[in-house]
Amino acid sequence: MLVSAKEMLDKAKAGHYAVGHFNINNLEWAKAILITAQENNSPVILGVSEGAGKYMCGYKTIVGMVNGMLEYLKITVPVALHLDHGSYEGALACIDAGFSSVMFDGSHYPIEENIAKTKELVKICREKGISLEAEVGAIGGVEDGVVGKGECADPKECKMIADLGVDMLAAGIGNIHGVYPDNWEGLSFETLDAVQKLTGKMPLVLHGGTGIPADMVRKAIDLGVSKVNVNTECQLAFAAATRKYIEEGKDKSGKGFDPRKLLAPGFEAIKATVKEKMELFGSVNKA
């Protein structure tokens, strides 16, 4: 059964580890991540962007698929199904469809409007027992067509949003989505520390987890990050494994073209990537 992310993230914050949020794109992705979470006795958050929501034929289709998998695979670890970088309308649609957690990304609005819309969603999510993530300061890179420069959030604005009663907060600390450029300056731990001091026990979220050096990720977790989002890394691993299978001509031998065989190496590559991240984040055996 899907659960809100609140309890797993509060526990992570208190225990100085982080729960991985892994974006899903199809059945293979969801299945690989759920099996890996169960095998490693780790809580997990399945993230869905609005673009992936359209690709998978809408939020109700995704809820049906994930709920069916939880039952069929006998998943007992805590699993949250979370809207990633949602619009206000997208958040409402996911709440209706049966998601257990949503993110409202109001970072591109003036702070007053971000506050007003976040307040509305806090009320709705509270009533339904759904966890809510808010964002302050755009995360750099391209995320569903929205481009940011990896700017840093204003800690005072972070406190204003945290005080509205959200369950987790994504603050820009120089992180970006996608592959990090060679001239990236690294995470701003000063900003993270200032945000943490003002927001107290609030679990903080690190977006753009692909390509941040492991020691930086560990330091961010020490400074209050309790949720790390990973997407690109699983996609790259899946693509590399699939390319290798085809380049070796395996799709041409026997029934190697069967999608179950063709997609198997990519599926295993996602599992390996997720396991590695769970170990780095410290969530293994924390379910």
N, C-alpha and C positions, 0 to 999 in steps of 0.2 A: 504494500500500500504506500502511495506517495505521502511524503511528510513535508511540512514546512522546513525551510533551511535554518530557522531561528535557533532551535535547540542544538543542532550539530555545530553551528558557528559559534554560539556562546561557549560551548564546551571546548572548541578549538582555540578560542581566544584565551580562555582560562588556562588551557594546557600548552600554550605556545606552539601550536602546530597549525596547519591550514588544511582546509578541505578543497579538493580539486573540483573546479567547474569545467567540464569537458563538453564542448559543443557537439551536437549530433546533427548529421546530415541525411541519414537514411537508416534502414534496418541494421545493416552491418555495424554502423557506428554505435547505435544504442546497445545492441547485443554485446559487442566487444567490451564496452565500458562497464556495463552491468556485471558481466561475468568476471571481469578483472576486479571490480569492487568486492564482489562476493569472495573470490579466491584470496583476496588480501585483507578481508574483514575490515574494509574501510568505508566510511560514509562517502557519498558522492552526490554531485549536483550535475544533472544533465541540462545543458544550456541549449536554447533554441533562439536563433536570431529571427527577426521578422522575415528576412529573405529565405531562410531555411524553412520557415513555417509555410510560406507560399509553395516552395519547392516540394514539400512533403504533403501537399494537398490540404493544408489548413490545420489549425490547432487541435480540432476534435480528432482528426486522424492520428495525430501524434500521441494524444492522451490515450486513445484506444490501443495503439501499438505498445506504448510503454507499460500501461497497466496489464496488458496481456502477457508481456514478457516477464514482469515481476512475478506473476502467478506461475507461468510455464517454467521459468528458470529457477523457481523457488528462492527468490532473492529475499534475504532476511536483514541485510544491512540497510541503514537509513538512506533513502533516495528522494531527492527533491527534483521536480521538473520545473525549470526556471526560464522565464523569458529574458533574453539577453538584449540589452540596449533597446528596450521597448519604447514606443511612443505612448502617449496617454491612451489613445484608442486601442493600440495593440495590447496594452496591459489589461484593459477592460475585457477585450476579446478572450485573452488567455484565462482570466479569472472565470469567465463564463464557461470556457471549454473544460475546466478542471485541472489547470496547472496548480501546483502547490506553492509556487513562488514566482514573483515577477520583479523585473527591474524597470523602473521608469527613468529614462535618461532625459532629464530636463536641462542638461548642462549647456545646451545652445540657446536656452531662453535667458532673458534678464533674470537675476536672482529672485526678484519678487514673484515672477510668474512661475519659476521653478518651485518656489515655496508653496504657492497657491495650489498648483496641480498635485504636488507631493502630498499636501495636507488632505486633499480629497481622497487620494489613494490609500493613505494611512487608515482613514476611517473605514473604507470598504474592505481592505485587507484584514484589519483587526476583527471585523464582524465575521469574516469567513475563515479565520485562522491561517491566512496565507502570509508568507514572509515577503517583505518589500525591500528592494535595494534602490538607493537613489545615487545620483552622480553629481559631482561638483568639479568643474574644470575639465574641459574636453580631453579625452585620451587621444593621442596622436595617431597617425596612420589612417588607413581607409577602413571604415566599418559600415557596411551596407551603404556605401556612397558618401558617408559623412567623413570629411577629412579634417584632422586636427594636427597640431604641430608638437604634441607631447608637452603641452604647457603644464604648469603647476597650479593646483587649486589654492584658493585663498583659505587658510585655516579657519578664519572667522566665519566665512560663508559655510564651510563644512560643519561648524558647530551649529549654525542656524538651521541647517537641514537635518542634522542628527537629532536636534532637540524636538523635531516634529513627531518623533516616535517611529522612525524607520528602523528596520532590523539590521541593516548593513549599509555601509557607505563606500562608494567608489570615488576616490579622490585622485585627480591627475597628479602624478609625481614624476613627470618626465617619461612615462612609459608610453609605448605606441603599439598599435595593432599590426600584425603581419611581421615581415622579416625586418630586423633592425638594420639601419644603414651603418656603414663603416664609421661615419662621423658622429654616431649617437653619443651623447654625453653621459649616459648612465642615469640611474635613478637618483632623485633628490631625497636623500634620507633626512635632510634638514626639514623639508616640507612634511614628510611622513611623521617625523617626530613631533613637529608642531601640531599637526592634525590630531595625532594620538593623544597628546597632552590635553587638548581641548575637548575631545570626544569621549575620553575615558574608556568604558567597557565596550563601546560600540565596535563590532567586528568590522575591520576595514578590508576592502577588496582591491586586489591587484589585477588589472586588466592587461592584456597583451603579454601573457606569461611565456610565449614562445621566444626563445633567444636571449632571455635575460640570464646572465651567468648565474650558476648555482649558488655561489657565495652571496650574491646580491639578493637572490630569492630568500635565502636563509636569514639574512640580516633584516629584510622586510618583514618576515614572519616574526622575528624577535621584537620588532618595533610595532606589532599589533595587527599585521595583515593575517586574516583568518580564512580568506577565500582567494584562490588564484585561478584565473581563467586561462584555459589552454584550448586553442583551436587549430592554428596554422601548423603546429608541430605534428599533430595527428594526420592532417591532410598531406603534409610532405612525406611522412613515413608510409602512408597508404599508397601514394603515387609512386614512390621509389620501389616498393615491393611489387606493385602491379607491373611497372615497367620491366623489372628484372624478369618476371615470369614470362612476359610476352617476348622480350628480347632473346630469352633462352629457348623460344619456340615451344614452350610447354602447352600453349593453347592449341598447338597443331598435332599433339600426340594423344592418341586415344580420345577420351571425351574431355580433354583439357579445356575445351571452349565452354563447357557447362559453367554458367555464372557462379555456381556454388564452388567450383574448383578455381575459376579465374579470379574470384574475389577473396579466396581463402588466404593467400599470402599477405594481402593488404589488411585483412581482418586481424591476422596475427601481429602485424606491425603496429596496428593501433593498440592492441592489448599490451605489447611490450612498452610502447611509449607511455601509456597510462600508468602501468606498474612503476616505471622509472620515476614518473612525476609524483605518484603517491608516496614513494620512498623518500623523495626529496622534500615533500611537504610535511612528512611525519605523520600521515593519517593512517598508515598501516596498523591494523589491530586496534583502531580507535572506535570501531563500530559498537 
